[in-house]
Amino acid sequence: MNQQCFINVLHHQVLEDWGESNCVESSVTLFEKKESNAPLSIKLVIKGAERYKVSDSYYKLDQGEFIIIGQGQQIETTVKSKEPTNGVCIYPPISMIQDVFNGFGKPLEKQLTQEFNNESVYLTTSKYRLLSPIATSKFLNQYIPMLLNQSEKDDNWWHAFYLKLAEHLAYDQQEIKLILGQLEVAKKHTKEELYRRISKTRDYIHDHKFESIDLQELAQLSSLSKYHFLRSFKAIYKQSPYQYILNLKLKEAKKLLQQDYTYQEIANEIGYSDAKNLRKKLRSYLTFYKHSG
């Protein structure tokens, strides 16, 4: 294949005390690349679509989606499109990632009394959206426009960027580790695949939360039976899909109520059929969060 691509290096430097880091912006129509023992990376599609094979799993990234790929993976990247596909690839310094991951969530007192070992870092490879309700998505949503603007950025800016990115990655991976540990599945690969499928349905729910979503639709999206989808969703998010959707609706209803919407207007906005019942549900929701907060 004749490669048709434009690469703009936003940052490529050895950061003092942390090692090599890299961040590139790309615009491609035809592109293929194979990497073995690839570095840790985050690949984000700004416009168009990119396809990845990571080890034995396949991913298609559309606009506004990104994938986190752990260090040492075999990656195949493919882009074939008539219009340019624009994206950003971020390669944070691995020593910084390891340092943040190994210290994240551990009390300082414990770190002071134990020998610090900078162990290798394992990340669960998964696809997300910039609108996904995870810490890394929120961080990238805030920083990608800054990365792509033409303003000059010094070493201090990049150091702060990579450090904050590492902290958000560590937070999300810690949450994923806790979730995987609670799944009643023996093999790690199976746990990760189950997490990816259920996360996909959660993103779908957030995109369509004010529409009518049925169980069959979500189960098909996850390629699971309704029984296994329900069990897996509840194991990961500690509530049923129905309760998850309802809480999203009630969260929005609370905002609208503060803007002086009537209950009927709120019901119409969030796709709730019964304004009277909504009032009862919202009262219980507000009471619960008032006492729990």
C-alpha positions in Angstrom: 0.0 0.0 0.0 1.2 3.5 -0.9 1.1 5.4 2.4 -0.8 8.7 2.2 -0.3 10.5 5.4 0.8 13.7 7.1 2.5 13.5 10.6 3.0 16.6 12.8 5.1 16.0 15.8 3.6 18.0 18.6 6.2 16.9 21.1 9.2 14.5 21.1 11.7 14.8 23.8 13.5 13.1 26.6 12.0 14.6 29.7 14.5 15.1 32.5 14.3 12.2 35.0 11.5 10.5 33.1 12.8 9.4 29.7 11.4 9.6 26.2 7.9 11.0 25.5 6.1 11.6 22.2 2.9 13.1 21.0 1.9 13.3 17.3 -0.9 14.6 15.2 -1.8 12.7 12.0 -3.9 13.2 8.9 -4.1 10.0 6.8 -6.2 8.4 4.0 -4.1 5.2 3.4 -2.0 3.9 6.2 -0.8 0.5 7.5 1.7 -0.2 10.3 2.7 -3.2 12.3 4.4 -2.9 15.7 5.8 -5.6 17.9 6.6 -4.8 21.6 4.9 -1.4 21.1 5.2 1.3 23.7 2.3 2.3 26.0 0.1 4.7 24.0 -3.3 6.4 23.7 -4.7 6.7 20.2 -7.5 9.1 19.6 -9.6 9.7 16.5 -10.5 13.3 15.9 -12.2 12.7 12.5 -12.9 9.6 10.5 -12.1 6.0 11.5 -9.1 3.9 12.3 -8.9 0.1 12.8 -6.6 -1.7 15.2 -5.6 -5.2 15.9 -4.1 -5.5 19.4 -2.8 -9.0 20.0 -5.9 -11.1 19.0 -8.6 -8.4 19.5 -10.0 -6.0 16.9 -11.1 -2.4 17.5 -12.7 0.2 15.2 -12.2 3.8 16.5 -14.7 6.3 15.2 -14.7 10.1 15.7 -14.3 11.0 19.4 -13.1 7.5 20.4 -9.8 6.4 21.8 -8.0 3.3 22.8 -5.5 2.8 25.7 -2.8 0.2 24.7 -0.5 -1.2 27.3 3.2 -1.6 26.7 4.6 -4.6 24.9 1.6 -5.4 22.7 1.6 -6.3 19.1 -0.4 -3.7 17.1 -1.6 -3.5 13.6 -3.0 -0.1 12.5 -5.1 0.4 9.3 -6.7 3.4 7.8 -8.4 3.3 4.4 -10.6 6.3 3.6 -11.4 8.7 0.8 -11.4 11.7 3.2 -8.5 12.4 5.6 -8.7 10.6 9.0 -7.3 12.9 11.7 -6.0 11.6 15.0 -3.6 12.1 17.9 -1.2 9.5 19.4 0.2 10.1 22.9 3.2 8.1 24.1 3.8 9.2 27.7 7.2 8.4 29.4 6.9 4.9 30.7 9.1 5.5 33.8 6.6 8.3 34.9 3.7 6.0 34.3 5.3 3.3 36.4 6.2 5.7 39.2 2.7 7.1 39.4 1.0 3.7 39.2 3.1 2.1 41.9 2.5 5.0 44.3 -1.1 5.8 43.4 -3.6 5.2 46.2 -1.0 4.2 48.7 -0.7 6.2 51.9 2.5 8.2 52.2 3.2 6.6 55.6 3.2 3.2 54.0 5.5 4.3 51.3 7.9 5.8 53.8 8.1 2.5 55.8 8.5 0.2 52.8 11.1 -0.1 50.1 9.8 1.4 46.9 9.8 -1.0 43.9 9.1 0.6 40.5 7.4 -2.5 39.1 6.2 -2.9 35.5 2.7 -1.5 34.8 -0.1 -3.5 33.3 -3.0 -1.7 31.6 -6.2 -3.3 30.4 -6.5 -2.4 26.7 -9.9 -1.0 26.0 -11.8 1.5 23.8 -13.5 4.5 25.2 -15.2 7.7 24.1 -14.3 11.3 25.0 -17.7 11.4 26.5 -17.3 8.2 28.5 -17.8 8.7 32.3 -14.2 7.9 33.2 -11.4 10.1 34.5 -9.1 9.8 31.5 -12.0 10.7 29.1 -12.7 13.9 31.0 -9.0 14.8 31.1 -8.5 14.3 27.3 -11.7 16.2 26.6 -10.1 19.2 28.4 -6.6 18.9 27.1 -6.9 17.7 23.4 -7.9 21.3 22.2 -4.8 22.6 24.0 -2.6 20.0 22.4 -3.9 20.9 18.9 -3.7 24.7 19.2 -0.6 26.4 17.9 0.6 28.0 21.1 4.2 27.3 22.2 4.5 24.8 25.1 7.6 24.5 27.2 9.0 21.5 29.1 7.1 22.4 32.2 3.8 22.3 30.3 4.5 18.9 28.9 5.8 17.6 32.2 2.5 18.7 33.9 0.5 17.2 31.0 2.0 13.8 31.2 1.9 13.7 35.0 -1.8 14.6 35.1 -2.5 12.0 32.4 -0.6 9.3 34.4 -2.7 10.2 37.5 -6.0 9.8 35.5 -4.9 6.6 33.9 -3.9 5.2 37.3 -7.2 6.1 38.8 -9.2 4.4 36.0 -7.0 1.3 36.0 -7.4 1.0 39.7 -11.1 1.1 39.3 -10.9 -1.5 36.5 -8.7 -3.8 38.6 -11.3 -3.7 41.4 -14.1 -4.4 39.0 -12.3 -7.4 37.4 -11.5 -8.8 40.8 -15.2 -9.0 41.6 -16.2 -10.8 38.4 -16.9 -14.5 38.9 -14.7 -15.6 36.0 -11.5 -17.5 36.2 -9.5 -16.3 33.2 -8.1 -12.7 33.1 -8.6 -12.4 29.4 -12.3 -13.4 29.8 -12.7 -10.8 32.5 -11.2 -8.0 30.4 -13.4 -9.0 27.4 -16.5 -9.0 29.6 -15.5 -5.5 30.9 -15.1 -4.2 27.4 -18.5 -5.5 26.3 -20.4 -4.1 29.3 -18.5 -0.8 29.0 -19.7 -0.5 25.4 -23.3 -0.9 26.6 -22.8 1.7 29.3 -21.6 4.2 26.7 -24.6 3.4 24.6 -26.9 4.1 27.6 -25.3 7.5 28.1 -25.8 8.3 24.4 -29.5 7.3 24.5 -30.5 7.8 28.1 -33.6 9.9 27.2 -34.8 7.3 24.7 -36.6 4.0 25.2 -33.9 1.3 25.7 -34.9 -2.3 26.3 -32.9 -5.2 27.7 -32.8 -7.2 24.5 -31.2 -4.2 22.7 -28.4 -4.0 25.3 -27.8 -7.7 25.4 -27.4 -7.8 21.7 -25.0 -4.9 21.8 -22.9 -6.8 24.3 -23.2 -10.1 22.3 -24.4 -11.8 25.5 -27.6 -13.5 26.6 -30.0 -11.4 28.5 -29.3 -13.4 31.6 -25.5 -13.0 31.4 -25.7 -9.4 30.4 -27.9 -8.6 33.5 -25.5 -10.5 35.8 -22.4 -8.9 34.4 -23.8 -5.3 34.3 -24.9 -5.6 37.9 -21.5 -7.1 39.0 -19.6 -4.2 37.3 -21.8 -1.2 38.1 -23.6 -2.5 41.3 -27.0 -1.8 39.9 -29.3 -3.1 37.2 -29.4 -1.5 33.7 -32.9 -0.2 34.6 -31.7 1.5 37.8 -28.6 2.9 36.0 -30.8 4.5 33.3 -33.2 5.8 35.9 -30.5 7.4 37.9 -29.2 9.2 34.8 -32.7 10.5 34.1 -33.2 11.6 37.7 -29.8 13.4 37.7 -30.9 15.4 34.7 -34.4 15.9 36.2 -32.7 17.5 39.3 -30.9 20.0 37.1 -34.1 20.9 35.2 -36.0 21.3 38.4 -33.4 23.8 39.6 -34.1 25.7 36.4 -37.8 26.0 37.2 -39.1 23.4 34.8 -42.5 21.9 35.6 -42.6 18.1 36.3 -44.5 17.6 33.0 -41.8 19.5 31.1 -39.1 17.5 32.8 -40.8 14.2 32.0 -41.0 15.3 28.4 -37.3 16.3 28.3 -36.0 13.1 29.8 -38.4 10.6 28.2 -40.3 9.7 31.3 -43.9 8.7 30.7 -45.6 9.6 34.0 -45.0 13.1 35.5 -46.7 12.1 38.7 -44.5 9.0 39.2 -41.5 11.1 38.3 -42.2 13.4 41.1 -42.2 10.6 43.6 -39.0 9.1 42.2 -37.2 12.4 42.2 -38.3 13.1 45.8 -36.8 9.8 46.8 -33.6 10.4 44.8 -33.1 13.9 46.3 -33.7 12.5 49.8 -31.2 9.7 49.3 -28.4 11.9 48.0 -29.1 14.5 50.7 -28.5 12.0 53.5 -25.7 10.1 51.7 -23.8 13.4 50.9 
